[in-house]
Amino acid sequence: MRRLARWAILAAALLLAIIAGNFIYGWTAPGPLEREVTVVITPGSSITLAAQQLEKDGVIKSADAFVNRARIFGGTSTIKAGEFIIQPQASNAEILSILTGGKTVQRMVTIPEGMPSIMVYERLMANDRLSGTIAMPAEGSVLPDSYAFGVGEPRAAVLKRMQDAMTKTMDELWPERSPNTVVKTRLEALTLASIVEKETALKSELRIVAGVYSNRLRKGMMLQADPTIIYPITKGKPLGRRIRKSEIGDVNGYNTYAMTGLPKGPIANPSRAAIAAVLNPQATSALFFVADGKGGHVFADTLQEHNANVKKWYAIRRERGEM
């Protein structure tokens, strides 16, 4: 009888050892995943919800088994929200390490130089990997650049990074401004920089264009920048047609063909280079410029020279069939 009891105890111990071994092995054994996948863990997910997502994606065999093992072997680490890459045959232990390590897939959203805030707003709102809503950002408050974000990240958090970047840029550039700059406040710097940004796509021209507009402001001349006519009509989006004569004379606080001085605010989000150009404009006697037909501009000191350059530009456009 005693021998039978001993055998029963040994058998039970052996069974427990097998179960324990299998439990431990299941934590480090290769998983069922056959190819690399991206798993999205939504904000606020518990380890149970995360495990259910992993099972659904075929990363693990059993959500319950994963949770039980994670609670024993996983320590006190908490899982992070985001988008994670899981390699083929990743073990339960490796998967938990990935989810608690927080190394998420980084997506990028790019704000081109000179993009108006309405288009920044639309770009962020159209990105279905972001969450939440945002208000229209103030014009000139966003620094054009490429920004990384995690899936499910609030749009407000991404926008704040863009605006913080602009604040940081102004904090760096404003103290280094040249005595020759015509702007007296940061808002004026952003406003003039947004016009300069819209007037030339060439980095090499930013400082001379800034110099031309600085000269006109000092002389009390109208800036006569076409983008300032368009801004009140489309909030900075492409007009899609030629400017009408009636629009050239519109008085609205932005149109620099109907007023002297700067508009009441920026007409786009200027780049760091455009802001730096306005704060340190090129010394020039030029007061006018017009397109040269090659992607750049030709500059003139006098109206007579400018009119001659305009005639050349019109001739180029006629040859192209644009007029």
C-alpha positions in Angstrom: 0.0 0.0 0.0 2.8 2.4 0.9 4.6 1.5 -2.3 1.5 2.3 -4.3 1.2 5.7 -2.5 4.9 6.4 -3.2 4.3 5.7 -6.9 1.2 7.9 -6.9 3.2 10.7 -5.4 6.1 10.2 -7.9 3.6 10.2 -10.8 2.0 13.3 -9.6 5.3 15.0 -9.1 6.4 13.9 -12.6 3.2 15.2 -14.1 3.6 18.5 -12.3 7.2 18.7 -13.6 6.0 18.1 -17.1 3.3 20.7 -16.8 5.8 23.2 -15.3 8.4 22.4 -17.9 5.9 22.9 -20.7 4.7 26.1 -19.1 8.3 27.4 -18.9 9.2 26.1 -22.4 6.1 27.8 -23.8 7.5 31.1 -22.6 10.8 30.9 -24.6 9.8 28.5 -27.4 9.6 29.8 -31.0 6.1 31.1 -31.7 3.7 30.3 -34.6 4.4 33.4 -36.7 5.7 32.6 -40.1 6.4 36.1 -41.4 7.1 39.5 -40.1 4.0 41.4 -39.1 3.1 44.8 -37.6 0.9 44.8 -34.6 -1.0 47.8 -33.3 -1.7 48.1 -29.6 -4.2 50.8 -29.0 -3.8 53.3 -26.1 -5.2 52.1 -22.8 -5.0 48.4 -23.7 -4.5 46.0 -20.9 -2.2 43.0 -21.3 -5.3 40.9 -21.8 -6.5 43.1 -24.7 -3.0 43.1 -26.1 -2.8 39.3 -26.0 -6.2 39.0 -27.7 -4.9 41.3 -30.5 -1.7 39.2 -30.7 -3.7 36.0 -31.0 -5.9 37.6 -33.7 -2.8 38.6 -35.7 -1.4 35.0 -35.4 1.6 36.1 -33.3 0.8 33.8 -30.4 -1.2 30.5 -30.1 -3.2 31.4 -27.0 -4.0 34.7 -25.5 -4.8 33.1 -22.1 -1.6 31.2 -22.0 0.4 34.3 -23.0 -1.3 36.4 -20.2 -0.7 33.7 -17.6 3.0 33.3 -18.5 3.5 37.1 -18.7 2.1 37.6 -15.2 4.6 35.1 -13.9 7.7 35.8 -16.0 7.1 39.3 -17.1 7.8 41.2 -13.9 6.1 44.5 -13.3 6.8 46.0 -16.8 3.7 47.5 -18.5 3.0 47.3 -22.2 3.1 50.4 -24.4 0.7 51.6 -27.0 1.9 51.9 -30.5 2.8 50.0 -33.7 5.3 47.2 -33.2 7.2 44.9 -35.6 7.2 41.3 -34.6 9.7 38.9 -36.2 8.9 35.4 -37.4 8.8 32.7 -34.6 9.1 35.3 -31.9 8.7 33.7 -28.5 6.3 34.9 -25.8 9.2 36.3 -23.9 10.5 38.2 -26.9 7.1 39.6 -27.7 6.5 40.9 -24.2 9.9 42.5 -24.3 9.0 44.3 -27.5 5.7 45.5 -26.2 7.2 46.8 -22.9 10.3 48.2 -24.5 8.3 50.9 -26.3 10.3 50.8 -29.5 7.4 51.5 -31.8 7.4 51.9 -35.6 7.9 55.5 -36.4 5.7 57.1 -39.1 6.5 60.5 -40.6 4.3 63.4 -41.5 5.9 66.1 -43.6 5.0 69.8 -43.7 6.6 71.4 -46.8 8.1 74.9 -46.6 5.5 77.5 -47.1 2.5 75.3 -46.4 -0.4 77.3 -45.0 -2.0 76.2 -41.8 -5.3 75.1 -43.4 -3.3 72.5 -45.3 -1.4 71.5 -42.2 -4.7 71.0 -40.5 -6.1 68.9 -43.4 -3.0 66.8 -43.6 -3.1 65.9 -39.9 -6.8 65.3 -39.9 -6.6 63.1 -43.0 -3.9 60.8 -41.4 -5.9 57.8 -40.2 -3.0 56.6 -38.0 -3.5 59.6 -35.7 -6.2 60.0 -33.1 -8.3 62.9 -31.8 -9.0 66.3 -33.3 -7.2 69.6 -33.4 -8.2 73.2 -34.0 -6.8 75.1 -36.9 -3.2 76.1 -36.0 -2.4 79.8 -36.1 -0.8 80.8 -39.3 3.0 80.9 -39.0 3.0 78.8 -35.8 4.2 75.5 -37.4 7.8 74.9 -38.5 8.0 73.0 -41.8 9.8 69.7 -41.4 9.2 66.0 -41.2 7.9 64.7 -37.8 7.8 61.2 -36.5 4.7 59.9 -34.8 3.4 56.6 -33.4 0.2 55.0 -34.6 -2.7 56.1 -32.5 -0.8 59.2 -31.2 -3.1 62.2 -30.7 -3.0 64.8 -33.5 -2.7 67.5 -30.8 0.6 66.0 -29.6 2.0 66.0 -33.1 0.9 69.5 -33.8 2.4 70.7 -30.5 5.8 69.3 -31.6 5.5 71.2 -34.8 4.6 74.4 -32.9 7.3 73.9 -30.3 9.8 73.5 -33.1 8.8 76.9 -34.4 9.0 78.5 -31.0 12.5 77.0 -30.5 13.6 78.2 -33.9 12.5 81.8 -33.2 14.1 81.6 -29.8 17.4 80.7 -31.5 17.2 83.1 -34.5 15.7 86.3 -33.0 18.6 87.2 -30.7 21.0 86.8 -33.7 19.1 89.2 -36.0 21.1 91.7 -37.9 20.8 95.5 -37.2 19.8 95.8 -40.9 16.6 93.8 -40.5 13.5 95.9 -41.0 11.2 93.8 -38.8 10.7 94.9 -35.2 8.8 91.9 -33.7 8.7 88.2 -34.1 5.3 88.4 -35.7 6.6 90.8 -38.3 9.5 88.4 -38.9 7.2 85.5 -39.5 4.9 87.6 -41.7 7.7 88.8 -43.9 9.3 85.4 -44.0 6.1 83.8 -45.1 5.9 86.2 -48.1 9.6 85.6 -49.0 9.0 81.9 -48.8 6.0 82.1 -51.2 7.9 84.3 -53.7 10.9 82.1 -54.4 11.5 78.4 -54.3 15.3 78.9 -54.5 17.2 78.8 -51.2 19.9 80.9 -52.9 17.4 83.7 -53.5 15.8 84.0 -50.0 18.2 86.6 -48.7 18.1 88.9 -51.7 14.3 88.7 -51.9 14.2 89.5 -48.2 16.5 92.5 -49.1 14.2 93.7 -51.8 11.1 93.7 -49.6 13.1 95.3 -46.8 14.1 98.1 -49.1 10.4 98.6 -50.1 9.3 98.7 -46.5 11.9 101.3 -45.6 10.8 103.5 -48.5 7.1 103.1 -47.7 6.4 101.4 -51.0 3.8 98.7 -51.4 5.2 95.2 -51.3 2.9 94.1 -54.1 3.4 90.4 -53.4 0.9 88.2 -55.4 0.6 85.6 -52.7 -0.9 88.2 -50.3 -3.8 88.7 -52.8 -4.5 85.0 -52.9 -4.3 84.3 -49.1 -7.7 86.0 -48.2 -9.4 84.1 -51.0 -8.1 80.6 -50.3 -6.4 80.8 -46.9 -3.2 80.0 -48.8 -4.3 77.1 -50.9 -3.4 77.3 -54.7 -5.8 79.6 -56.4 -6.1 77.4 -59.5 -6.6 80.3 -61.9 -5.1 83.7 -62.7 -5.7 86.6 -60.2 -8.6 88.8 -61.3 -8.2 92.5 -61.7 -10.9 93.1 -59.2 -9.0 91.1 -56.6 -5.9 93.2 -57.0 -7.5 96.2 -55.4 -9.3 94.3 -52.5 -8.7 95.9 -49.1 -8.6 93.1 -46.5 -5.6 93.4 -44.2 -3.5 91.1 -46.3 -3.4 92.4 -49.9 -0.1 94.3 -50.3 -1.3 95.7 -53.6 -3.9 97.8 -51.7 -1.8 98.8 -48.6 1.7 99.8 -47.6 3.6 97.9 -44.9 3.2 94.3 -43.9 0.0 92.2 -43.8 -1.7 91.8 -40.4 -0.1 88.3 -40.1 1.7 85.5 -41.9 0.3 84.0 -45.1 2.0 80.6 -44.6 4.3 78.7 -42.3 7.8 79.8 -43.3 11.0 77.7 -43.1 13.9 78.3 -40.8 15.9 79.5 -43.9 13.3 82.1 -44.8 13.1 83.4 -41.3 16.9 83.6 -41.1 16.9 85.5 -44.4 14.5 88.1 -43.1 16.5 88.5 -40.0 19.7 88.9 -42.0 18.7 90.2 -45.4 21.2 90.6 -48.2 22.4 94.1 -48.8 21.0 95.2 -52.2 19.8 98.3 -53.9 17.2 96.3 -55.8 13.5 97.3 -55.4 11.9 95.0 -58.0 12.1 91.4 -59.3 10.3 89.2 -61.8 10.6 85.6 -62.9 13.4 84.8 -65.3 11.8 81.8 -66.9 14.3 79.4 -65.5 12.9 78.9 -62.0 14.6 82.0 -60.5 14.2 85.8 -60.7 15.9 88.8 -62.2 16.3 91.8 -60.0 16.3 95.5 -60.8 17.1 98.8 -59.1 14.8 101.0 -61.1 11.2 100.8 -62.5 12.6 101.2 -66.0 14.8 98.2 -65.7 12.0 96.3 -64.1 9.6 97.0 -66.9 12.1 95.8 -69.4 12.6 92.6 -67.4 8.8 92.2 -67.2 8.5 92.4 -71.0 11.1 89.7 -71.4 9.1 87.5 -69.0 5.9 88.1 -70.9 7.7 87.2 -74.1 8.8 83.9 -72.6 5.3 83.1 -71.4 3.9 83.9 -74.9 6.4 81.5 -76.4 5.2 78.8 -73.9 1.6 79.5 -74.8 0.7 80.8 -71.3 -0.5 84.1 -72.5 
